[in-house]
Amino acid sequence: MNEFIEKEGKKLRLGYTTGSCAAAASKAAAYMLLSGRRKERISLETPKGIALELDIEDIRMTEASVSCAVRKDAGDDPDITDGALVYSTVSFTNGTGVFIDGGAGVGRVTKPGLDQPVGNAAINSVPRSMIRENVEQVMRLFDCSGGLSVIISIPEGAELAKKTFNPRLGIVGGISVLGTTGIVEPMSEKALIETIRAELSQRRALGFDAALLTPGNYGAEFIRTGLGLDPEKAVQTSNFIGDSIDICRELGFKRILLIGHIGKLVKLAGNMMNTHSKYGDCRMELLAAHAGAAGADAQLIAKILDCAACDEAVRLLREKAPALEAAALSGVTAAAKANLARRAGEAVSVEMIMFSKEYGVLGSTENAGEYIDLFKEN
């Protein structure tokens, strides 16, 4: 791939996701199955709008099925799946439409709360849509009204998965097929932090002494739909919550309202101010500890520790110990605020709201409501 971006004065090459590989291989395999002709290069339009021309490898054709692969290219991003072959086997099946599943090296979901339900292959929603849309495009080209089975496999996947959080998340047998844009952009922490600084500097220059922060798109959407605030007023911190607090203090902000998903903010209760998973994943340990402090028994604590996602842990609390849920989540919120206040110092007041897409507001500090009103006015 020959698309580039510039970060920190460096020219960095973009790559493409495992989802793009799976969709491209599926499109090529479907074409060969329905046409009977080899296809050694295929075009793919990614959700980001960047068109790819990808080589097709290891083609195996029979009258009933076709298997082929696309090699993952992560560009200049240090992605563990770089160079891995992503295979798709497309075959005729009874019924109509496109059936998608995972084969060898693609993980299988065993715990609730993830992108896919328990039992499904760990092929996330956007890659599934890409695969389906591209195979259906080929079916229309050849006027195929029957059914096609698409099986995605990654021979190196089981070994690669050992280097990821998949086993902890309850995804067994391989890696996940991921990607929301189809494109891999090399990440630069320094560049992201400077972007945050630039946005906060601009707001401070406009005379505001209060900052509305959120880690990402989940928070921005909740700010709009759950709180009725303009998400454009929020600065997205990504995983750099501690750095963002530091910048607010340096710029002279007096008040901060942090709004985020429990999956991010629960880590603050353990003083993890960079919430990226590469620095650790203590979510369930923290939730279990606060549930225990609220009175949860050993059996419930063990179940929380075995959860793959925070929503699932909240569901367990809600079902098994509803009288303890508020106390446990209040403990998480209070610990997170204490760590934020310590980071911010005496000159800056920090309030926070912790939410879940499924359950809404789960924790709110004492003056958060007052800060919401402030941002409605300004």
C-alpha positions as CSV (number, residue, x, y, z in Angstrom):
1,M,0.0,0.0,0.0
2,N,1.4,3.4,-1.0
3,E,-0.7,5.8,1.1
4,F,1.2,7.9,3.7
5,I,0.5,10.3,6.6
6,E,3.0,12.6,8.3
7,K,3.4,12.4,12.1
8,E,6.1,14.2,14.1
9,G,7.8,15.2,10.9
10,K,8.0,11.5,9.7
11,K,6.4,10.1,6.6
12,L,4.5,6.9,7.7
13,R,3.0,4.4,5.5
14,L,-0.6,3.3,6.0
15,G,-1.6,-0.3,6.1
16,Y,-4.9,-2.3,5.9
17,T,-6.7,-4.3,8.6
18,T,-7.4,-8.0,8.9
19,G,-11.0,-7.1,8.1
20,S,-10.0,-5.7,4.8
21,C,-7.9,-8.8,4.1
22,A,-10.9,-11.0,4.9
23,A,-13.2,-9.0,2.7
24,A,-10.8,-8.9,-0.2
25,A,-10.0,-12.6,-0.1
26,S,-13.8,-13.4,0.2
27,K,-14.5,-11.2,-2.8
28,A,-11.8,-12.8,-4.9
29,A,-12.8,-16.3,-3.9
30,A,-16.5,-15.6,-4.7
31,Y,-15.5,-14.3,-8.1
32,M,-13.4,-17.3,-8.9
33,L,-16.1,-19.7,-7.7
34,L,-18.9,-18.1,-9.8
35,S,-16.8,-17.4,-12.9
36,G,-14.5,-20.4,-13.0
37,R,-11.6,-18.0,-13.7
38,R,-8.5,-17.3,-11.6
39,K,-8.3,-13.8,-10.0
40,E,-4.9,-12.9,-8.8
41,R,-5.6,-9.2,-7.9
42,I,-8.7,-7.7,-6.4
43,S,-10.0,-4.2,-5.7
44,L,-11.7,-3.2,-2.5
45,E,-13.3,0.0,-1.3
46,T,-12.7,0.5,2.5
47,P,-15.1,2.2,4.8
48,K,-12.6,5.0,5.1
49,G,-13.0,5.7,1.4
50,I,-9.5,4.5,0.4
51,A,-9.5,2.1,-2.5
52,L,-7.1,-0.9,-2.3
53,E,-5.7,-3.2,-5.0
54,L,-4.6,-6.4,-3.3
55,D,-2.7,-9.4,-4.4
56,I,-4.4,-12.8,-4.1
57,E,-2.2,-15.7,-2.8
58,D,-2.4,-19.5,-2.5
59,I,-5.4,-19.9,-4.8
60,R,-7.1,-23.3,-4.6
61,M,-10.0,-23.9,-6.9
62,T,-12.5,-26.8,-7.2
63,E,-16.0,-26.9,-8.7
64,A,-17.6,-26.6,-5.3
65,S,-15.3,-24.2,-3.5
66,V,-12.4,-21.7,-3.8
67,S,-9.9,-20.8,-1.2
68,C,-7.4,-17.9,-1.4
69,A,-5.6,-15.5,0.9
70,V,-4.5,-11.9,1.3
71,R,-1.4,-11.0,3.2
72,K,-1.9,-8.5,6.0
73,D,0.2,-5.3,5.6
74,A,0.2,-3.0,8.7
75,G,2.2,-0.3,7.0
76,D,4.5,1.4,9.6
77,D,2.3,0.4,12.5
78,P,3.9,-2.2,14.9
79,D,1.0,-4.7,14.5
80,I,1.5,-8.3,15.5
81,T,-0.6,-9.5,12.6
82,D,1.7,-7.9,10.0
83,G,2.5,-10.3,7.3
84,A,-0.1,-12.9,8.3
85,L,-2.1,-14.6,5.6
86,V,-5.9,-14.2,6.0
87,Y,-7.8,-16.9,4.1
88,S,-11.3,-17.1,2.8
89,T,-13.0,-20.3,1.6
90,V,-16.2,-19.7,-0.4
91,S,-18.4,-22.6,-1.3
92,F,-22.0,-23.2,-2.4
93,T,-24.5,-23.8,0.3
94,N,-28.2,-24.5,0.7
95,G,-30.5,-21.5,1.1
96,T,-29.9,-18.0,0.0
97,G,-27.6,-15.2,1.0
98,V,-24.2,-15.1,2.6
99,F,-23.2,-17.2,5.6
100,I,-20.0,-16.1,7.4
101,D,-18.1,-18.0,10.0
102,G,-14.5,-18.4,11.3
103,G,-12.2,-21.3,10.7
104,A,-8.7,-22.2,12.1
105,G,-6.9,-19.4,13.8
106,V,-10.0,-17.2,14.1
107,G,-11.1,-16.8,17.7
108,R,-14.4,-17.9,19.1
109,V,-16.3,-15.8,21.6
110,T,-17.0,-17.6,24.9
111,K,-18.0,-14.7,27.2
112,P,-20.8,-12.1,26.8
113,G,-20.3,-8.4,26.4
114,L,-18.1,-8.3,23.3
115,D,-18.9,-7.2,19.7
116,Q,-20.1,-10.6,18.8
117,P,-22.4,-12.9,20.9
118,V,-21.2,-16.0,22.6
119,G,-20.6,-18.8,20.1
120,N,-19.8,-16.6,17.2
121,A,-16.5,-16.3,15.5
122,A,-14.6,-13.2,16.6
123,I,-15.2,-11.4,13.3
124,N,-16.3,-8.0,14.3
125,S,-19.3,-6.1,12.9
126,V,-17.6,-3.9,10.4
127,P,-15.5,-6.7,8.8
128,R,-18.6,-8.9,8.7
129,S,-20.4,-6.1,6.8
130,M,-17.4,-5.6,4.4
131,I,-17.3,-9.4,3.7
132,R,-21.1,-9.6,3.1
133,E,-21.3,-6.5,0.9
134,N,-18.3,-7.5,-1.3
135,V,-19.5,-11.1,-1.7
136,E,-23.1,-9.9,-2.5
137,Q,-21.6,-7.5,-5.1
138,V,-20.0,-10.5,-6.9
139,M,-23.2,-12.5,-6.6
140,R,-25.1,-9.7,-8.3
141,L,-22.5,-9.5,-11.1
142,F,-23.1,-13.2,-11.9
143,D,-26.8,-13.2,-11.2
144,C,-26.4,-15.7,-8.3
145,S,-29.5,-16.0,-6.2
146,G,-28.4,-19.0,-4.1
147,G,-26.3,-19.2,-1.0
148,L,-22.6,-18.9,-0.4
149,S,-20.7,-20.0,2.7
150,V,-17.7,-17.8,3.6
151,I,-15.2,-19.3,6.1
152,I,-12.3,-17.0,7.3
153,S,-9.2,-18.6,8.6
154,I,-5.7,-17.4,9.7
155,P,-3.2,-20.2,10.1
156,E,-1.0,-18.2,12.4
157,G,-3.9,-17.0,14.5
158,A,-3.7,-19.3,17.4
159,E,-0.1,-18.5,18.0
160,L,-0.5,-14.8,17.5
161,A,-3.5,-14.7,19.9
162,K,-1.1,-15.6,22.8
163,K,0.4,-12.1,22.4
164,T,-3.0,-10.4,22.7
165,F,-5.7,-10.0,25.4
166,N,-8.0,-12.4,23.5
167,P,-7.5,-15.3,26.0
168,R,-8.4,-13.0,28.9
169,L,-11.4,-11.7,27.1
170,G,-12.7,-15.2,26.5
171,I,-11.9,-15.3,22.8
172,V,-10.4,-18.8,22.3
173,G,-8.6,-20.5,19.5
174,G,-7.2,-17.5,17.6
175,I,-7.2,-13.8,16.9
176,S,-10.0,-11.4,16.1
177,V,-10.8,-10.1,12.7
178,L,-10.9,-6.3,13.4
179,G,-11.1,-2.9,11.8
180,T,-13.6,0.0,11.7
181,T,-12.2,1.9,8.7
182,G,-10.4,-0.9,6.9
183,I,-7.1,1.1,7.2
184,V,-4.3,0.9,9.7
185,E,-2.9,4.3,10.6
186,P,0.5,4.3,12.4
187,M,0.0,5.7,15.9
188,S,2.2,8.4,17.4
189,E,1.5,9.2,21.1
190,K,3.4,12.5,21.0
191,A,1.3,13.7,18.0
192,L,-2.0,12.7,19.7
193,I,-1.0,14.5,22.9
194,E,-0.1,17.6,20.9
195,T,-3.5,17.5,19.2
196,I,-5.2,17.4,22.6
197,R,-3.0,20.3,23.7
198,A,-4.0,22.3,20.6
199,E,-7.7,21.8,21.2
200,L,-7.5,22.7,24.8
201,S,-5.3,25.8,24.1
202,Q,-7.9,27.0,21.6
203,R,-10.7,26.7,24.2
204,R,-8.6,28.5,26.8
205,A,-7.8,31.3,24.3
206,L,-11.5,31.8,23.9
207,G,-11.7,32.6,27.6
208,F,-13.1,29.3,29.0
209,D,-11.8,28.1,32.3
210,A,-13.8,24.8,32.2
211,A,-12.8,21.8,30.1
212,L,-15.1,19.0,29.0
213,L,-13.1,15.8,28.3
214,T,-14.0,12.4,27.0
215,P,-11.9,9.5,25.9
216,G,-13.5,8.9,22.5
217,N,-16.6,8.3,20.3
218,Y,-18.6,6.5,22.9
219,G,-18.3,9.4,25.3
220,A,-19.1,11.9,22.6
221,E,-22.2,10.1,21.6
222,F,-23.3,9.8,25.3
223,I,-22.6,13.5,25.8
224,R,-25.1,14.2,22.9
225,T,-27.8,11.7,23.5
226,G,-27.5,11.1,27.2
227,L,-26.8,14.6,28.5
228,G,-28.1,16.9,25.8
229,L,-24.7,18.6,25.4
230,D,-23.0,19.6,22.2
231,P,-20.2,17.0,21.7
232,E,-18.2,19.6,19.8
233,K,-17.5,21.2,23.2
234,A,-15.7,18.1,24.3
235,V,-12.0,17.4,23.7
236,Q,-11.3,13.8,23.0
237,T,-8.4,12.5,25.1
238,S,-8.1,9.0,23.7
239,N,-6.2,6.9,26.3
240,F,-4.2,10.0,27.5
241,I,-6.4,11.0,30.4
242,G,-3.5,11.8,32.8
243,D,-1.7,13.9,30.1
244,S,-4.9,15.8,29.4
245,I,-5.4,16.6,33.0
246,D,-1.8,17.9,33.1
247,I,-2.4,20.1,30.1
248,C,-5.5,21.5,31.6
249,R,-3.6,22.5,34.7
250,E,-0.7,24.0,32.7
251,L,-3.1,26.1,30.6
252,G,-4.9,27.5,33.7
253,F,-8.3,25.6,33.5
254,K,-10.1,25.7,36.9
255,R,-12.7,23.0,36.3
256,I,-12.8,19.7,34.4
257,L,-15.7,17.4,33.7
258,L,-14.6,14.0,32.5
259,I,-17.3,11.8,30.9
260,G,-16.4,8.3,29.8
261,H,-17.4,4.7,29.4
262,I,-16.8,2.4,32.4
263,G,-14.4,0.3,30.4
264,K,-12.0,3.3,30.4
265,L,-12.8,5.1,33.6
266,V,-12.7,2.1,35.9
267,K,-9.0,2.0,35.3
268,L,-8.7,5.4,36.9
269,A,-9.7,3.8,40.1
270,G,-6.4,2.0,40.0
271,N,-4.6,5.2,39.1
272,M,-4.0,4.0,35.5
273,M,-3.9,7.4,33.8
274,N,-3.1,6.0,30.4
275,T,-5.9,3.5,29.7
276,H,-4.4,1.8,26.7
277,S,-4.5,-2.0,27.1
278,K,-0.8,-2.3,26.4
279,Y,-0.2,-0.9,29.9
280,G,-2.4,-3.4,31.5
281,D,-6.0,-4.5,32.0
282,C,-7.1,-4.2,35.6
283,R,-10.8,-3.6,34.9
284,M,-12.2,-6.8,36.4
285,E,-9.8,-6.8,39.3
286,L,-10.9,-3.2,40.3
287,L,-14.6,-4.0,39.9
288,A,-14.2,-7.2,41.9
289,A,-12.3,-5.4,44.6
290,H,-14.9,-2.7,45.0
291,A,-17.7,-5.3,44.9
292,G,-15.9,-7.2,47.7
293,A,-15.6,-4.0,49.7
294,A,-19.3,-3.5,49.3
295,G,-20.0,-6.9,50.6
296,A,-20.0,-9.3,47.7
297,D,-19.2,-12.9,48.5
298,A,-16.3,-14.9,47.1
299,Q,-18.5,-16.6,44.5
300,L,-19.7,-13.4,43.0
301,I,-16.2,-11.9,43.1
302,A,-14.9,-14.9,41.2
303,K,-17.6,-14.5,38.6
304,I,-16.8,-10.8,38.1
305,L,-13.1,-11.7,37.7
306,D,-14.1,-14.1,34.9
307,C,-16.0,-11.5,33.0
308,A,-14.8,-10.3,29.6
309,A,-16.4,-6.9,29.6
310,C,-17.5,-4.3,32.2
311,D,-21.2,-4.4,31.1
312,E,-21.2,-8.1,31.9
313,A,-19.8,-7.4,35.4
314,V,-22.4,-4.8,36.0
315,R,-25.1,-7.2,34.9
316,L,-23.9,-9.8,37.4
317,L,-24.0,-7.2,40.2
318,R,-27.4,-6.1,39.1
319,E,-28.8,-9.7,39.0
320,K,-26.9,-11.3,41.9
321,A,-26.5,-8.5,44.4
322,P,-28.6,-5.5,43.4
323,A,-28.3,-4.1,46.9
324,L,-24.5,-3.9,46.5
325,E,-24.3,-2.6,43.0
326,A,-24.6,1.1,43.9
327,A,-22.1,0.9,46.6
328,A,-19.6,-1.0,44.4
329,L,-19.9,1.5,41.6
330,S,-19.8,4.4,44.0
331,G,-16.6,3.1,45.3
332,V,-15.1,2.9,41.8
333,T,-16.2,6.4,41.1
334,A,-14.9,7.8,44.4
335,A,-11.5,6.1,43.9
336,A,-11.2,7.4,40.3
337,K,-12.1,10.9,41.4
338,A,-9.5,10.8,44.2
339,N,-6.8,9.8,41.7
340,L,-7.9,12.5,39.2
341,A,-7.9,15.1,41.9
342,R,-4.4,14.1,43.0
343,R,-3.2,14.4,39.4
344,A,-4.9,17.7,38.9
345,G,-3.7,19.4,42.1
346,E,-5.5,21.9,44.3
347,A,-5.9,24.6,41.6
348,V,-8.2,22.4,39.4
349,S,-11.5,20.9,40.4
350,V,-12.3,17.6,38.6
351,E,-15.7,16.0,38.3
352,M,-16.6,12.8,36.4
353,I,-19.5,10.8,35.0
354,M,-19.1,7.1,34.3
355,F,-21.6,5.4,32.0
356,S,-22.3,2.2,30.1
357,K,-24.0,2.0,26.7
358,E,-26.3,-0.7,28.1
359,Y,-27.0,0.7,31.5
360,G,-26.6,4.5,31.2
361,V,-25.0,6.5,34.1
362,L,-23.2,4.2,36.6
363,G,-21.4,6.7,38.6
364,S,-21.4,10.5,39.0
365,T,-19.4,12.7,41.3
366,E,-21.0,15.3,43.6
367,N,-20.8,18.4,41.5
368,A,-21.0,16.8,38.0
369,G,-24.6,18.0,37.5
370,E,-23.6,21.5,38.2
371,Y,-20.8,21.2,35.6
372,I,-23.3,19.8,33.0
373,D,-25.4,23.0,33.4
374,L,-22.3,25.1,33.0
375,F,-21.5,23.5,29.6
376,K,-25.1,23.9,28.5
377,E,-24.7,27.6,29.0
378,N,-21.3,27.9,27.5
